[in-house]
């Protein structure tokens, strides 16, 4: 299902500030060479993540799901002077690509790449998170959410990607394990008295969540 018409997407890109050279190269290389290039955050969503980070000037950012490093590079732009971004990637091949892309950025010293299962790695990171970006396996979203929420700073936000899951959440009944998992996650967050949220129809859907 085409959630946003190409005409609208092209128009949004036209009037969104351009990517820097590194981001443009990561975008182009991923789109040309990766079999799952659609997973890239992309120009408009990436700029939105950069804006959120720049407005917050976070000390610590956690990203669950690095892919080729595009979103990490966007988020890292807003880090405070001594801030750190920790990004976790399960797939070694993507982690290798991500590491190479990060190394090309002037922000590389602020970005820490962890390779492995996020559920094992997150408890080892002793930080209060100002931004958490969840963009990994959809069946793990609820578990990731519950794991990071107690460590979310009072001003912190969780940003969950793909919460419209290619329009499959609009089907009745919802089918496919990932779409079912995303629908369950959306309902789980909506019913959580500890938090409040807003869903944005950017790209494949972003859910912004903060503590009450």
N, C-alpha and C positions, 0 to 999 in steps of 0.2 A: 504494500500500500504506500502510495506517495503522500506523505503527511503534509509536506509543504511543496507547492509547485516550484519547478525550476526557475520560473520567471521571478518569483518572490525571492528565492534563495540568491539568484544572481544579482538582483537589485540590492538585497541586504549586504552582500559582499562588496558591491560597488561603492556603497556609502558607509562602509566600515573601514577604519584606518588600516592601512596595509600591514602585512606581516613584515618583521625584520628579515634580513637575509637568511639567517640560520633557520628560522621557522619556515620560511618559504621553501628552502631546500629540503627540509625534513618532510614537509607536506608533499612536495613534488616527488621525492624519492619513494615515499610510502605509497602514494597513489599509483605510481608506475610499477613498483616491484613487489608489493605485499599482496598476497592472495586475499587478505581480509582488510583491505585498505579502508573499507567503509567504517571501521572501528575508530579511525582517527577523529579527534575532536574537530579539527578543521578551523578555518579562518574565523568565522563569526563566533562560534562557541569558544574558541581559544581566546579571542579578544575579550569576551565576556568574563571568562575566568581570570584573565589578566586584570580587568577592571575591578572585580571583586577583591582580588588580592591586593591591588594597589591602594584601594580605599581602606582596607583593613590593616595593612602593613603588619602581617602576622609574624610571630616569632617562630612558630612551628606549624608546618603543613604536612599532612599525611595523604599520600595518594595510593589507593589500592587499585592496582592495574596500570602499569607503566606504558604498555604497548611500545611504540617507537620513540617515546619521550616528548612528544609535542605538547601535551597538556602540562607536563611537569615544567617545561621551559616557560610556558605561559604563566603558570602560577608562581614560579620562582621570581618573576619580575617585581612582584610586590613585597617581597620579604623585607623585614626590618634589617638594619645594618648587620646585626649578628644572627640573623634568622637562618633556619635550616628547613629544607624540604626532604622528606623521606618518602621514597617511592618504591613500591613492591611489585615485582613481576614474577609470575610463576614459570613462564616459558623461557628456557635458556636462550633460544634463538632470538626472541624479541628483546630479551634483556641485553644481549650482546649488541644489537642494533641501537637500543636505547642508550647504552653506555657510550657508544661511539658518537651519537648525536649530542649527548650532554657534554662530552669532552670538547666539542667545537664551540660551545657557548662560553661567554665571559662569566656566566653564573655557575660554572661547573663546580666550583669549590663549595657552593651552598647546597648542592644536590647530592643526596646519598641514595644510591641504588641498592636495594636488597633483593636477592634472588631466592625464591622459595614460596612456600605456602604462607599467605598473609595471616592465617589464624595462628600459625606458630611464631611468626615474626613480630606481630603487633604487640604482644605482651612483653617483648624484650625491649621495646622502645619507651623509655621512662619520661614521656613528655606530656604536657597539656597541649592539646591540639587547638589551634585557632581556625584552621580550615582542614576539613577532611573531604577528599574527593573520592567517591566510590564509583569505580568503573571497571569492575572485574566480573567474575562469573556471577550470573544473575541469581542462581540458586543460593548463593552465599550472602546476598544483600542483608537479610534480616540479622544473620549472625554477625556480620561486620558492623552493622548499625548498633546492635546491643553491646558489642565489644568496645566501640569507640565512644559511645555517648557518655559514659561515666568520666572519660578523660577529655571531654570537650570543655574548653575554657568557657567562662561565663559569657564572653563576647563571641564565642566560636560559632561556626556554621558547618553543617554537613551538606555537601552537594552530591546528589546521586544522579548518575547519568542513565540514559536509555529507559526512563520511566514510562515512556509510551510504547516502547519496544516494537518499532516498525508498524504501529497501528494494530498489532495483534491483541492488545488489551481491550480494544473496542469490540472484539468478536464475542458472540454469545452462543455457546460457551467459549471461554478463553481456552485455547489449545496450545500444546507445546510446553515442555517443561520450563523453558526460560520465561515465556510470556506468563505462564501460571505463577512462577516465582515472583515476577515483577508485580503482578496484580496483588499477590499476597503481601509483598513489601509495601506497596502504596497503601493498602488497607491497614497494615500494621502501624505505619507511621501516623496515619490519619486518626487512629484510635488511641494513640499514645498521649496520655494526659500530661506528660512531662515536657512535650515539645509543641511547637507550632510550625507550619510549613506553607510554602507557596510553590505551585507547580508552574513551570514556564514551558511554553510550547516552542522552545528553541531546538532546532535540529530534531533529535529523537526524544526530546523531553528531558528537562532537568528539574529535580525536586530540591528546593532549598529548605533546610531544616535548622531551627535553633531552639535552644532551651527557653521555656517560658520564664 
